[in-house]
Amino acid sequence: MGTFKEWKDPGILLSSIAISNIGNFIYLIAINIIVYQLTGSAAAVAGLWIISPLTNIATKF
């Protein structure tokens, strides 16, 4: 059986990753709302969702 001491460091790492991902999601939603308010265009918001995977593909090489 594992002890708390063995799981402390991985638990802190997983918790910090989860908090970071929640922050990234909130940021993404906020950017979408701001772009929609500025442009009034759903196509501009859709463009943001298209740009994100393209930048990931370009930076993974």
Secondary structure by P-SEA (a helix, b strand, c coil): ccccccaaaaaaaaaaaaaaaaaaaaaaaaaaaaaaaacccaaaaaaaaaaaaaaaaaaac
